[in-house]
Structures are given as C-alpha cells and as structure tokens.
C-alpha cells in the first residue's frame, strides 16, 4: 500500500539538496555564469562535511566545512570562467571529475577502504518543533538544514525582488556591458555569485552526508546537481519557481522509492530509479514555450584591455 | 619549419597540463606517506613492464580512442557530450544483441553487423539530447547526463528480464557467438586485439571527415560561430544534431569493442567509465582525431598502471581520476594564455602603427 503521507514527507526530505543546489544555480546563472560543476560541489561538500564531523565530532562544524569546500571548488570555477574567460562547461566538467577522484581518494586515505565512510556525528532533527499542534510531529523529524533551505530560498527571492544588489546581479547577467557603464564591477559580482552558488551546493552535500545519512558514500550526489540545473531551467531562473520544480522532481523520486519499498508493481528497482530522470527529460522536452535564459549566461565577459 | 613550430606550440599546453597533473598526483601520494617516484615507477611498470602489460595497455586504449573521438566530434560543433557512458552502454547492448541472437552467419558478415549495431544503438541514444538542444535549447551537458542514468536503468532492466543468460553465475546476457568476436593477434607474450586497428581507422576517417568534406567544414563552421554560419546558409541545427549522432555512435562503438573484443559478454551493471574518460582525452587532444590516439594511449597507461600501483605500493588508483580533473581544469584555463597573447599582439600592432604615423 502506498501512503500519501509517506510520499509527502519523503518529497520534502529528498527535495532539500536539490533546493540548495538549484538556488545556487539560479544565483550563478542569473549573474551570467553557468555552473554545471554543481554536481561536483555537492559531492565535495558532502565529503568535507563528513570528514570534519568525523575528526571534530561536531556536525555543525561539518556543515560549515561543507559550505567552505563547495565554495572553494566554485572559486576555481569562477577563476577559470570569469578571469580566464575559459569554456564554462569544460571547467565545470573538470571540477566534477576532480571532485569524484579526490573524494574517493580521501575516503581511502581516512578509512582505508572504498564504498563508504564510518558513521559520523550527524545533525540532530529539529525536536524543538514537536510541540507545535498538528504538523509539529512531522516538523520535528526534519533536519534543521530543511529550514535553512527555506530561509535561503526566501532570501534569494527577496534579493532579486527588492534589493539593488539583486538588480545589479540581474543587469550583469543580462547585459554586462551596460552594467559596466553603470559602474558595476561585473567580475566582482560574478565571482561572489559563483562562490555562493558553490557554498549552497556544499550545503546540499552536507544534507546528504550529515542530515539524511550519517556517512559519506562514493558518488553519493548521484546526479542531483544535474537535476537541480534542470530545475533551474524548468523554474525559469526564478527562485520560487525553481523550488517548485525541485519539489516536482522530488515527488517522482519519492513515488519511485515508495514503489521500490512496497514492491507492488513487480518492476525491478533499476527501472523505477530512472523515473525522475525520464520525467525530467520529458518535462524539458514538452515544457511549453521557450524558456529564456539570462541573455549573457555562459558568455565570458572580457574587461576592456587598458 | 613553420609547421613544426606550430605543432610545438600546440603541444606546449597539453604537456604543461600533464606535467602539472603528475605534480599534483605526487602531492596526493606524499599525503599518504608514500614515495611518489616509487609509485610512478610501479605505475609505468604496470603499463609497460611485460608483454602482458603492454598488451593490456594497448587493448584498454581501444575503447578510450573511440570515446575520445566521440567527445571530439561533438566538441567540434561546440556541444559537450558527457553522455558518452550511457551511449557506450547502449551500444554495448546493441552489439551484444546482434552478437548473441544472430546465429549461423560467417564472421565476415556477423562481426561487421554487430559492430554496426553498436554504432546505431549509441547514435540513437544521442538523438534525444540532440533534439532537445535544437528544439528547446536545453544544455547538452544536462540532457546527455540524464540519458546516462536512463541508459543504465533501461539496459539493466532488459538484461534482468528479457535477455538474461540461461546459465550464469552473475546476471548477464549470453556469450557473444564466436563469429562476432573480434580476433586477437598473438605473438609470444603479446595478445593484442584487432580493435586497435579499427580505432586507428576510425580516427583517420574522422580526420578526413573534418578536413576534407563539406559536412566537416559545416560542423566546424557551426562550432566556430553559429550566427555567422546561419547567415551563410549553413544550418546550425542540422549540424549539431548530426555531430551528436556521430558522437553517440562512436561511443556506442567503444562499448561494442569492449564487449565483442574484451569481455565477450554483457554483464548487468556494466559501466566501465570509458565514456567519462573520453572527455579529458578529447579536450587534451583539442578535438584533433590523431591527437586523440596519443592522449587515449596516455590515459590507458595511467589506468592500466594504476592497478599495479595500488597493489604493489598501496596508493589508491583513484588519484588518476583526480589527475584527469586537473588536466581538464588546466585546458579550460588555457584561454587566459591565448587572451594575453592576443592582447600583446594588439599592443605591438598599435605601437607599430604609431611608429608609422610618426614616420609620416
């Protein structure tokens, strides 16, 4: 029997890393830099979080380390795609491959084995919400990172909606030349947007290794970074739309997990696990109208040579 | 003379990238408390130390050449196909289907058919990302990677259900008929798959395609500047789609070579990673098909040797993955050098013009 309640709860909890990563994607792409390396940054964040929590026994430090780790990888991507004007998809692919290699290597270095790490100290759930009537018992089971994701989502929505900084980022992503004549430092804005996007992806990783689980598995990001970027397209580069798109993908993930658990279709788990990706491709193929990316997205901006 | 000079300058950056990757690798090795020189010598021993090792290095290069070519042709058209792994798995499935279920054919018919099936299945798997790109402008990186996950699931599902071997310890398809197996050349300790010749031929064909044919010219024109080529009557959409299909087909061939030559049987959960290796291989060769042969050999040396390094020195072979990432990042950053060079060129031009003005 499939329980609607279980699907809703699972949808919310599987959406968290996607939401972090795709909000990062929004920030970076709105400023004009595609960040396909998010996948690698999630993985690296998950690893850094696990490692720091393992050595310090403090999961909060782990979460911070995850954000810093994701941000550092993003800094490399920023340097290559902004300062060097290099091909962004190539740089991002390099970041992801590098991340896969270095995390697997680090895992063997610390634990002397492949596969997964030892269990580490992980974030407690938000028991403080338990006394809230009706929904309290559900809320108490979620990781605090879920609430952080909501705060970040609202924050980024507010940033683009109501602040001058949001407008500047928008201008940089649409028309960097105009932005520069307005006295905006295009490179600085892009650097920060990319770095913060990496930090958010890192937080998504922390959720995987310290929130949902209490250990690191090789390749545990499992394509979430790419799903998150698809959510950015589907949500039309708007924070709230993107969050909705993440929930949409997560529903299908939750359903397939439930189908696997209850084994009622008799289909093998391998074919069920493809459902979210197939849905994603279908949605990209049949979404009406042409989704419009920020005009300068993916195009390097070269400062005038003095 | 100029040609040699040009080749040298083209080789400079890839060599720097490789050197840097090795330096980075030694730092990783040092971090484990091992000696990098010892580790690297184990690596090269593992790749060249014996006739068996040399054979293995050459044989492993076969799928790598194909996936490298696959990424190259798409990249010439400025799409980054990172779905090579899914196309490879699908191509391997297609090749095994023909290899297992067509019976009683002579080898001269059966083997080419099985290889062709690999190309067709791989190419088909790239059609969807191609259409998404030209119809909806969906980033190829995202769509091709999604297709990877779908390919793994679908092929695994098919092997588990309709095409399962009758008797096998593992979930797998039946053995490929001997008439569809790629032969090996044996001489002393050497045992080299004929596939290496196919791979070299494929590289040469691709080079001719890119250098001497209208299609190649158009693909490169679209890759260079889509707007300009559109206004010159070259359809960017058509060429993007064609290059992606050829790219998928080549990845499918990598899978076909691996199954028909190397393993002889498609196991459930097959994803050897060659598709992903194709990305640094192609980028390092700058999309040049002949260069791909060399860089694929280099990666084959790394991959084959890393196993020996792991067993004899105890350094994990995953450092090769990290080194590959470093190589790509370096290639991506290379732009900065070309930009500085251009800036310097412009400056000298300006100075010369000023001098001319002064003279007048």
Interface residues (C-beta under 8 A of the other chain):
Chain A: X34 X36 X76 X79 X80 X81 X83 X84 X85 X86 X87 X89 X90 X91 X92 X93 X94 X95 X96 X97 X98 X99 X100 X101 X102 X104 X105 X108 X109 X223 X226 X227 X229 X230 X233 X267 X268 X270 X271 X273 X274 X277 X278 X280 X281 X284 X285 X287 X290 X291 X293 X300 X302 X305
Chain B: X28 X31 X32 X80 X82 X128 X131 X132 X135 X136 X137 X138 X139 X141 X142 X143 X145 X146 X147 X148 X149 X150 X152 X153 X154 X156 X157 X160 X161 X276 X279 X280 X283 X316 X318 X319 X320 X321 X322 X323 X324 X325 X326 X327 X328 X329 X331 X332 X333 X334 X335 X336 X339 X343 X346
